[in-house]
Amino acid sequence: HNFFFQASNPGQFENDSDVLWQRGHVPETTVYHGRVGINTDAPDEALVVCGNAKVMGRVMHPSDSRAKQNIREVDTNEQLRRIKEMRLVEYDYKPEFASVMGIKDT
């Protein structure tokens, strides 16, 4: 389900029954089970940020080589054959998605 909150006082929410934030099992962590939106009240993913995000540390992604092991070369002829079988598409974003995400060129 979607989650949007507005705090009138630090640490207090308008509707206490909707508060799903809780302390994590690891020290100094907070957990929320649901979707979080920043500058949007209709997040469609676990975290949706409409605007710029500043990261003062590393962002770890599953494609990051620091998260992998046993990296090895592959047979390029076999991979080219597989690429030729891929379905390639062009698309336009749906107007309702583009407007929520602030995308001008759909």
Backbone as ProteinMPNN parsed JSONL, in Angstrom:
{"seq_chain_A": "HNFFFQASNPGQFENDSDVLWQRGHVPETTVYHGRVGINTDAPDEALVVCGNAKVMGRVMHPSDSRAKQNIREVDTNEQLRRIKEMRLVEYDYKPEFASVMGIKDT", "coords_chain_A": {"N_chain_A": [[0.824, -1.181, 0.0], [0.313, 2.368, -0.36], [2.159, 5.14, 1.07], [2.026, 8.155, 2.756], [3.039, 10.831, 4.664], [2.536, 13.458, 7.038], [4.032, 15.502, 9.219], [3.176, 17.246, 12.087], [4.337, 17.85, 14.451], [7.657, 17.151, 15.464], [8.302, 13.716, 15.262], [5.679, 13.038, 15.665], [2.666, 11.96, 14.105], [-0.088, 12.723, 11.929], [-2.14, 10.787, 11.915], [-2.07, 8.382, 14.099], [-2.67, 5.665, 13.874], [-1.879, 4.98, 11.368], [0.833, 4.88, 11.403], [3.595, 3.243, 10.448], [6.251, 3.08, 10.715], [9.079, 1.754, 12.32], [11.468, 0.835, 14.858], [14.517, -0.6, 13.771], [16.06, -3.901, 13.769], [18.762, -3.726, 13.886], [21.068, -1.545, 15.465], [20.407, 1.993, 15.394], [18.67, 2.1, 13.159], [15.78, 2.475, 11.058], [12.649, 1.186, 10.091], [10.322, 0.753, 7.482], [7.523, -0.8, 6.216], [6.308, -0.835, 3.21], [5.433, 1.658, 0.769], [7.296, 4.593, 0.054], [7.074, 8.025, -0.543], [8.684, 10.906, -1.762], [8.074, 14.178, -2.255], [5.876, 13.335, -3.651], [2.622, 11.937, -3.489], [1.883, 9.538, -4.39], [3.517, 7.063, -4.549], [4.883, 4.493, -6.577], [6.73, 2.586, -6.286], [9.101, 1.072, -3.969], [10.602, 3.25, -2.997], [10.152, 6.483, -4.041], [11.457, 9.31, -5.405], [10.736, 12.477, -6.25], [12.407, 14.739, -7.682], [15.661, 16.175, -7.089], [18.285, 14.16, -5.687], [20.685, 14.066, -3.167], [23.619, 12.402, -2.505], [25.907, 11.636, -0.115], [27.667, 9.648, 0.114], [28.484, 6.293, -0.913], [26.534, 4.666, -3.433], [25.16, 1.606, -3.553], [24.622, -0.876, -5.906], [23.03, -3.713, -7.43], [24.395, -4.276, -9.828], [26.898, -3.399, -9.405], [30.374, -3.93, -9.369], [31.587, -4.414, -6.938], [29.839, -5.974, -5.569], [29.972, -8.472, -6.578], [31.291, -11.748, -7.441], [33.517, -14.231, -8.856], [33.807, -13.266, -11.501], [34.044, -13.514, -14.966], [35.29, -13.841, -18.339], [33.21, -14.207, -21.271], [31.977, -16.258, -24.021], [32.08, -14.459, -26.835], [30.911, -14.75, -29.392], [28.707, -16.431, -28.901], [27.254, -14.769, -27.176], [26.698, -12.596, -28.882], [24.998, -13.876, -30.68], [22.836, -14.354, -28.986], [22.11, -11.722, -28.398], [21.165, -10.872, -30.896], [18.741, -12.15, -30.923], [17.223, -10.741, -29.167], [14.398, -8.725, -28.248], [13.881, -5.549, -29.298], [12.675, -2.355, -28.393], [10.89, 0.779, -28.794], [9.449, 3.444, -26.908], [6.842, 5.486, -25.413], [6.307, 7.395, -22.483], [3.437, 7.0, -20.392], [1.083, 9.649, -20.175], [0.041, 10.289, -17.567], [1.899, 9.117, -15.857], [4.253, 10.431, -16.605], [3.634, 13.091, -15.867], [3.378, 12.92, -13.07], [5.972, 12.132, -12.401], [7.425, 14.261, -13.243], [8.445, 14.36, -15.81], [9.196, 15.809, -18.827], [9.599, 15.367, -21.625], [8.045, 12.916, -23.136]], "CA_chain_A": [[0.0, 0.0, 0.0], [1.069, 3.609, -0.456], [2.358, 5.812, 2.335], [2.327, 9.58, 2.699], [2.813, 11.351, 5.997], [2.762, 14.87, 7.269], [4.272, 15.634, 10.656], [2.944, 18.588, 12.607], [5.351, 17.961, 15.49], [8.657, 16.108, 15.235], [8.028, 12.423, 15.889], [4.249, 12.771, 15.761], [2.006, 11.923, 12.816], [-1.484, 13.13, 11.995], [-2.989, 9.64, 12.208], [-1.166, 7.421, 14.734], [-2.952, 4.286, 13.464], [-1.21, 4.743, 10.1], [2.281, 4.911, 11.576], [4.161, 1.917, 10.242], [7.69, 3.17, 10.936], [9.466, 1.112, 13.573], [12.905, 0.677, 15.054], [15.056, -1.808, 13.163], [16.756, -4.838, 14.659], [20.144, -3.265, 13.952], [21.074, -0.222, 16.095], [20.329, 3.207, 14.58], [17.948, 1.88, 11.911], [14.337, 2.641, 11.052], [12.072, 0.311, 9.079], [8.946, 0.983, 7.053], [7.083, -1.819, 5.267], [5.352, -0.201, 2.301], [6.036, 2.559, -0.213], [7.592, 5.926, 0.56], [7.168, 9.028, -1.593], [9.216, 12.219, -1.424], [7.481, 15.105, -3.232], [4.761, 12.681, -4.333], [1.769, 11.171, -2.574], [1.477, 8.33, -5.101], [4.69, 6.263, -4.935], [4.56, 3.19, -7.168], [7.86, 1.713, -5.977], [9.44, 1.13, -2.549], [10.991, 4.638, -2.732], [10.052, 7.346, -5.208], [11.901, 10.674, -5.12], [10.466, 13.395, -7.358], [13.32, 15.851, -7.464], [17.06, 15.771, -7.011], [18.727, 13.495, -4.465], [22.115, 14.235, -2.937], [24.178, 11.275, -1.765], [27.238, 12.012, 0.345], [28.429, 8.403, 0.249], [28.347, 5.396, -2.056], [25.261, 4.011, -3.724], [25.459, 0.231, -3.941], [23.624, -1.401, -6.834], [23.383, -5.108, -7.737], [25.315, -4.397, -10.957], [28.195, -2.899, -8.959], [31.353, -5.025, -9.308], [31.926, -4.684, -5.534], [28.871, -6.925, -5.039], [30.059, -9.696, -7.372], [32.479, -12.595, -7.398], [33.616, -15.164, -9.982], [33.627, -12.546, -12.764], [34.875, -14.147, -15.982], [34.97, -13.548, -19.736], [32.265, -15.138, -21.89], [32.135, -16.482, -25.454], [31.412, -13.306, -27.46], [30.058, -15.196, -30.503], [27.454, -16.921, -28.307], [26.522, -13.622, -26.646], [26.174, -11.846, -30.03], [23.842, -14.632, -31.172], [21.74, -14.112, -28.046], [21.688, -10.332, -28.554], [20.379, -10.797, -32.128], [17.412, -12.69, -30.645], [16.517, -9.861, -28.232], [13.344, -7.848, -28.754], [14.196, -4.153, -29.018], [11.462, -1.545, -28.514], [10.852, 2.194, -28.454], [8.212, 3.663, -26.164], [6.525, 6.783, -24.826], [5.719, 7.265, -21.155], [2.031, 7.377, -20.269], [1.034, 11.038, -19.688], [-0.18, 10.377, -16.124], [3.17, 8.777, -15.209], [5.2, 11.512, -16.898], [3.313, 14.292, -15.083], [3.698, 12.653, -11.658], [7.41, 12.03, -12.254], [8.061, 15.492, -13.686], [9.106, 14.114, -17.095], [8.62, 16.712, -19.82], [9.632, 14.719, -22.937], [7.576, 11.531, -22.935]], "C_chain_A": [[0.865, 1.239, 0.0], [1.151, 4.29, 0.893], [2.71, 7.268, 2.095], [2.086, 10.112, 4.093], [3.139, 12.829, 6.06], [2.896, 15.021, 8.775], [4.027, 17.069, 11.089], [3.927, 18.88, 13.731], [6.38, 16.876, 15.237], [8.302, 14.829, 15.994], [6.556, 12.114, 16.05], [3.626, 12.84, 14.384], [0.541, 12.263, 13.006], [-2.397, 11.975, 12.426], [-2.107, 8.53, 12.769], [-1.441, 5.976, 14.32], [-2.267, 3.949, 12.146], [0.309, 4.684, 10.223], [2.831, 3.486, 11.494], [5.679, 1.931, 10.349], [7.996, 2.487, 12.257], [10.976, 1.018, 13.65], [13.367, -0.631, 14.439], [15.735, -2.686, 14.189], [18.215, -4.45, 14.844], [20.13, -1.869, 14.574], [21.077, 0.907, 15.065], [19.692, 2.974, 13.217], [16.457, 2.079, 12.125], [13.787, 1.834, 9.887], [10.662, 0.773, 8.76], [8.606, -0.07, 6.007], [5.971, -1.215, 4.415], [6.106, 0.666, 1.331], [6.195, 3.945, 0.386], [7.729, 6.872, -0.621], [7.73, 10.319, -1.043], [8.82, 13.142, -2.566], [6.445, 14.423, -4.116], [3.931, 11.95, -3.289], [1.258, 9.904, -3.256], [2.698, 7.516, -5.52], [4.262, 4.906, -5.476], [5.717, 2.206, -7.037], [8.156, 1.848, -4.49], [9.847, 2.54, -2.134], [10.925, 5.407, -4.032], [10.434, 8.751, -4.769], [11.628, 11.501, -6.359], [11.27, 14.651, -7.091], [14.732, 15.307, -7.399], [17.344, 15.091, -5.683], [20.235, 13.703, -4.343], [22.581, 13.084, -2.064], [25.604, 11.644, -1.399], [28.102, 10.786, 0.606], [28.214, 7.567, -0.993], [26.914, 4.917, -2.204], [25.607, 2.628, -4.244], [24.312, -0.28, -4.793], [24.019, -2.839, -7.176], [24.337, -5.258, -8.914], [26.717, -3.895, -10.611], [29.177, -4.069, -8.816], [31.756, -5.359, -7.881], [30.983, -5.717, -4.91], [28.977, -8.29, -5.711], [31.333, -10.479, -7.093], [32.433, -13.527, -8.595], [33.329, -14.482, -11.324], [34.576, -13.145, -13.793], [34.395, -13.752, -17.378], [34.004, -14.606, -20.27], [32.576, -15.266, -23.383], [31.365, -15.385, -26.191], [30.523, -13.724, -28.634], [28.707, -15.685, -29.987], [26.62, -15.748, -27.801], [25.948, -12.76, -27.774], [24.962, -12.548, -30.627], [22.626, -14.368, -30.288], [21.209, -12.685, -28.172], [20.818, -10.179, -29.804], [18.954, -11.293, -31.919], [16.596, -11.793, -29.709], [15.458, -9.029, -28.944], [13.698, -6.426, -28.343], [12.946, -3.319, -29.281], [11.772, -0.073, -28.282], [9.537, 2.409, -27.733], [8.073, 5.126, -25.783], [5.982, 6.511, -23.435], [4.246, 7.649, -21.211], [1.98, 8.781, -19.667], [0.863, 11.154, -18.177], [1.089, 10.047, -15.34], [4.164, 9.923, -15.388], [4.91, 12.742, -16.039], [3.638, 14.097, -13.605], [5.196, 12.657, -11.43], [8.141, 13.28, -12.714], [8.842, 15.332, -14.979], [8.427, 14.977, -18.154], [8.541, 16.059, -21.2], [9.267, 13.255, -22.772], [8.13, 10.594, -23.973]], "O_chain_A": [[2.048, 1.162, 0.333], [0.316, 4.052, 1.766], [3.605, 7.57, 1.305], [1.022, 9.868, 4.662], [3.902, 13.365, 5.256], [1.97, 14.699, 9.519], [4.601, 18.001, 10.525], [4.309, 20.031, 13.939], [6.013, 15.773, 14.831], [8.04, 14.852, 17.196], [6.206, 11.033, 16.525], [4.007, 13.684, 13.574], [-0.008, 12.115, 14.098], [-3.322, 12.174, 13.215], [-1.462, 7.81, 12.006], [-0.543, 5.138, 14.402], [-2.087, 2.774, 11.826], [0.997, 4.457, 9.227], [2.565, 2.646, 12.355], [6.328, 0.915, 10.103], [7.24, 2.632, 13.218], [11.673, 1.11, 12.639], [12.694, -1.654, 14.566], [15.959, -2.279, 15.329], [18.833, -4.806, 15.848], [19.253, -1.072, 14.241], [21.678, 0.785, 13.998], [20.111, 3.571, 12.225], [15.939, 1.88, 13.224], [14.39, 1.799, 8.814], [9.899, 1.139, 9.654], [9.324, -0.216, 5.019], [4.828, -1.102, 4.86], [7.291, 0.442, 1.086], [5.336, 4.414, 1.133], [8.42, 6.562, -1.591], [7.31, 10.783, 0.017], [9.192, 12.908, -3.716], [6.17, 14.894, -5.219], [4.469, 11.41, -2.323], [0.321, 9.268, -2.773], [2.906, 7.293, -6.713], [3.389, 4.248, -4.909], [5.683, 1.118, -7.613], [7.525, 2.658, -3.811], [9.488, 2.99, -1.046], [11.564, 5.033, -5.015], [9.812, 9.319, -3.871], [12.221, 11.259, -7.41], [10.834, 15.526, -6.343], [14.965, 14.12, -7.627], [16.719, 15.407, -4.671], [20.971, 13.533, -5.315], [22.005, 12.823, -1.008], [26.419, 11.933, -2.275], [29.148, 10.881, 1.248], [27.8, 8.092, -2.027], [26.181, 4.783, -1.224], [26.276, 2.497, -5.269], [23.148, -0.126, -4.424], [25.207, -3.159, -7.211], [25.031, -6.271, -9.004], [27.621, -3.962, -11.443], [28.844, -5.085, -8.206], [32.221, -6.468, -7.621], [31.282, -6.273, -3.853], [28.161, -9.172, -5.446], [32.316, -9.944, -6.58], [31.413, -13.606, -9.279], [32.676, -15.068, -12.187], [35.773, -13.274, -13.535], [33.238, -13.376, -17.566], [33.977, -15.741, -19.795], [33.344, -14.479, -23.935], [30.134, -15.378, -26.177], [29.477, -13.112, -28.852], [27.672, -15.381, -30.58], [25.402, -15.736, -27.979], [24.836, -12.245, -27.649], [24.003, -11.892, -31.035], [21.517, -14.181, -30.788], [20.003, -12.459, -28.068], [19.836, -9.437, -29.78], [18.05, -10.901, -32.658], [15.414, -12.051, -29.481], [15.617, -8.676, -30.112], [13.804, -6.136, -27.151], [12.24, -3.541, -30.265], [12.775, 0.279, -27.661], [8.598, 1.636, -27.924], [9.032, 5.897, -25.82], [5.281, 5.522, -23.218], [3.855, 8.521, -21.987], [2.744, 9.085, -18.751], [1.474, 12.025, -17.558], [1.333, 10.626, -14.282], [4.833, 10.33, -14.438], [5.839, 13.373, -15.535], [4.124, 15.023, -12.956], [5.661, 13.126, -10.391], [9.363, 13.355, -12.588], [9.793, 16.073, -15.228], [7.216, 14.882, -18.351], [7.521, 16.183, -21.879], [10.081, 12.45, -22.321], [7.835, 9.399, -23.947]]}, "name": "protein", "num_of_chains": 1, "seq": "HNFFFQASNPGQFENDSDVLWQRGHVPETTVYHGRVGINTDAPDEALVVCGNAKVMGRVMHPSDSRAKQNIREVDTNEQLRRIKEMRLVEYDYKPEFASVMGIKDT"}
